[in-house]
Amino acid sequence: MPEPDVPFGERILVTGGAGFIGSAFVRRVIDGNEVVVLDTFSRDALARWPGLREHPHLTVRVGSVTDPEAVEAALDGATMVVHCAAVAGIDSVGVRPARTMEVNLLGTWHVLEAARQVGGLRRFVDFSTSEVFGTHAWRVSESDPAVIPPPGEPRWTYAASKLAAEHLTHAFHREHGLPVTSLRPFNVYGPRQVGEGAVHHFIQRALQGGPVRVYNDGAQVRAWLYVDDAVDAVCRACVRPAAVGEAFNLGNPDAAITVWDLAQRVARLVGGDIPVVRVPRPGPDVELRLPVVDKARRLLGFEPRWGLSEGLRSTIAWYRGQA
């Protein structure tokens, strides 16, 4: 029997499906659906799921969303699109701001335009970001204004590209009737993470004996969402009729903590005498990032199930198993 609030019997294109959240979504839906992954494989979390790449329901296409022909071929026969492909991570964005805009904005346009031409899609789920709320995102809801600092600082290129892509996605809904949903995840973490996430780095450093490095004073506040809860929300966005034309914050307000306290908690859970140190980092940062998720609760039935300590223990256990 298919799970409630999980796609079933669909052909789903997952752009960026070799990424952290994309690959976890693929694993969740692969048994009951045909799934196509389009990815450049610059990062490969798909390989961290044993046997997933060989699953008979999975088709892998190596290519970029900036290539219209690759996008059109991957979309052939699709009934749903989950668009995760992006350049992400502060370090990656900082050294490739122009490429970030190309992939995140123009790549999104290519996927949307191909989806429009194919027609008949039941859902197009676009990944935006909590970064659209700027440096002080305190108890922000979807109706709060996006705050992008002035151009010139590469740190904000990612947020600007994602906000523009989100507007573009909803423009395709209004103008062409494409059944879109956009998601704004807040600090997703968990097993098999690739990229530049703080939890990922803290656990790896702690398992190596430290030191665990925290940038600046560590007083920055984040609300951490376990990857299984994030994937649950993506599945709901795919199938709930009320999701069409809407944007949703995805986060866990009950898992809010300073970055310094997070590093200390990781060190304690790993065990041993692991030092946690502060190191300077130039450039701007997000000081507060705490979402209101009432809209996702109301329209998607979304409810985070993983507490922070429970999620960290699960993540640490997975990383220990890779040693």
N, C-alpha and C positions, 0 to 999 in steps of 0.2 A: 504494500500500500504506500502511495506517495505521502510524504510528510506534509502537514498543513503549512501554508505560507512558505513553501519551497517550490521553485519551478519544477514542472514534470512534463516530459514529452515534448520539450522544446529543442530547437537548435540555437545555441547561445554562442555568440562571438564575444570573447573576452579579450579586449586589447590590453596589452600589459599583463597578460595572464601568467607570465613567469615571475611577476613581482610578488611581494609579500602577501598583500590582501588578495590580489587577483588569483594567486595559486591556491590560497585557502578556500576561496569561493569555488574554484574549479573542483577541488576535492569534495566539497560539500554537495555539489549538484551532479557530478559526473555519472553516477550510477543510473539516474533517471532521465538523463538528457544526452543529446549529442552536443559536444563542446568543441569549439574552434578557438585556439589561442593564437593571437598575432602578437609577436614580441621580437625585439632585437636581441634579446638574451644578453644584454650588457650586465644584467643581474639575473640570477637563476635560482629562485626559490622553488620552482617546480621540481628541480632535481632533489630537493630536500624531502619530498614525499615519495617514499619507496614505491616503485611500480606505477606511479601515476602517469608518467609519460608514455608508458606502454599500454595504458588502458584502451580497450577496443572502442570506447565512445569518444576518444580524444583525437583531434586532428591538430597538429602543430605546424604553424606557418612562421618562418623566420622572415621578418620584415618590419618596416616602420610605418606608423600612421602618417608620416609625411609623404609616403609613396601612394598616390591614388590608385594605381593598378593593384598593388598589394592589398589595399583596403577593400577594393571591389571584389577581388578574388576571395578574400576571407569572409566577406558578407554573403556570399552566394548561398541561398537557402536559409539564411538566418531568420529566426522569429523574434529574437531578443538580442540586444547589445548591452554589455556591461563595459563601459569605457574607462579603464584604469590607466592606460598608457600615459606617461608623463616623465619629464625630467624633474626629479625631486631631490630634496636634501640640500641643506644650506651650503655645504662645500661644493657639491656638483653644480648647483645653480650659480654660485659665486664665480666659478671659473668658466661657465658656459651660459651667460645670460641670454645671448642672442639665440643659441640653440634651444634654450628653455622656452622662449617665446615661440619659436618655430614649431616645436613639438606640441607644446601645450595648447596653443591657440590655433595655428594653421592645421596641425594634426587633427584637432577636434573638428575643425571645419570639414576636412576630408571625410571623416567618419560620418558626420551628420549628413553631408551631401550625398554620400553613397547610400546611407540608410534611407534618405528621402527618395532617391531614385529607385531603390529596390521596392519600397512600399510594403505595406502589410505587416510591419513590425508591431508586436504587442507591447514592447517596452524598450526604451533607450535610457539606461541608467548612466549618468555622468558623475565622475568623481571630481568634486571641487576640493576645498580645504578650509580648515578653521583659520588659516592665515589671512583670509579676506577680512577678518575683524580687526586687524592691526595689532598694535603693541599692547593694548590693555583691553582684552576681551573678558570682561567681568560679568558673568551671568547673562551672556548674550543669547538672544533668541533670533530666529530666522528673519524677523521683521526689523531688527536693529541694522543701522546703516553699516555698510562695508567702509573700512577706513584704511586706505592705502597711502603710506607716506610718499613724499615727493620722489620723482624719478632721479636717478643718479646713483642710488645705493643698490648694488646688485642683490642684496639680501631680499628686497621686495619684488624682484622680477617674478618669482614663482607665484606670489599672491596676486600680482597684477595679471599674469597670464591666466591663472585659474578663474579669477573673477570675470575677465573678459570672455573666457570660454563658457562660463556659466550663463552669462547674458546671451551668448550666441546660441547655446542649447535651448534656452527658453524662447528665443526668437524663432527658432525652427518649430517649436510647438505652436506658437501663436500664428505664424505665417503659413506653415505647411501641415499643421495638425499632427506632427510627430509626437507620440506619447512619451514624453520625457519626464525624468525625475533627476534631481541633482542632490548629491550627498556631500556633507561637509564633515569629514571625520576629525575628531580631536584626539591626537596622540595615541594611535593604535600600537599595541605591542603584543608579543607572544612568541611561541616557538616558531622556528624557521625564518625569523626575520632577516632580511637582507637590507643593506643600505646604511643609513646614518642615524638610526634611532638611538635615543639615550639609553633606554633599557637594554637594548642589544649590546651596546658598548659597555655599560656598567657591569653586566653579567660576565661578559667575556673577560674584562679586566679583573674582576673579582675572582673568577675561577683560575686565573693565572697568578693569583696572589697579590694583585694590586700594583701600584695604587689605582684606586678609582678616581678619575679626574672630573671635577665639576667646574664648569666655566663661570668665571666671575664670582659673585658672592653666593650663588646657588639659591637665592631667595625667589627665583622665578616659580610661579605656581602653574602646574599642569594638572589636567584631569585625564587619567589613563584608562583607555578602553581596551579590554582584552580582545584578541583577534576573533575568537569564536562569536562574541557578541556583535562585533562589526559585521561579520559574514551573515549572521542572522538578520541584521537590518538590511543588508543588500538583497537577500532572498525575499524579504517582505516587500521591499521597494519594487521588485520584479513582478510581483503578483497581485498586490493590493490595488484595486481600482482607484482608491482615494489618493494614491501617490502621484498620479499623472498631473503634470504641470506644477508640481510642488518642489521646494527645496527643504532639506532636513538636516539639522544638526545631529551628529552621531557621537555621543560621548557618554561618560559615566561621571556625573557630578559628585557621586559619593566616593570616588577614587581620586579626589583632588589632594595634592601634596606638593610641597616645595621640591625642587630638584635636589637640593642638599639632603633633605630628609629621605627622598627616594634612594639616593646613593647609599645613605646609611642603612636603610632597610635592606637593600640588596646585599650589602656587605654582611649584615647580621644573618640573613637567610642562607648565604653561601657558607658562612662559618669560618672560624679562624681569625687571626689577627690581620685584618685587611685594612690598610690605611685608606682614608678618603681625603683628598686634598683639593684645594681651590687653585685654579690656574686662570690667568687672564685670557680673554678672547676679544680681539678688536671687533668693532662693528656693532650695530644695533641688535637688540634681542626682543623677544616677546616676553613681557614681564608677567602678564596674567592671561590665562586661557582657561576659562570655565564656562561650559555651555548650559543653556536651558534646553532640555530635550522633551518638553511637554508635547510639542507638535508631533514628534515621532511616536511618542507613547499613544497619542490620541488617534492618529491616522494609520500608523503602521503596526500598532500593538507592540512596539519595541520596548524592551525592558532589560537593561544590563543584568546579567546573572552572576558575573564573576567579580568578586571583591579583589582589591589590589593585592593583598598578601597571598590569596589563593592563586591569583594569576601569576604572580612572581614565582611562587613555588613551582607551578607547572612549567613555567618557562625555564627556570634554573634546572629543573630535572631533565628537560629535553637537551639543554646545552651540555649538561654533564654526560649524557649518553653519547654525545658526539666526540668526546675526548678520546 
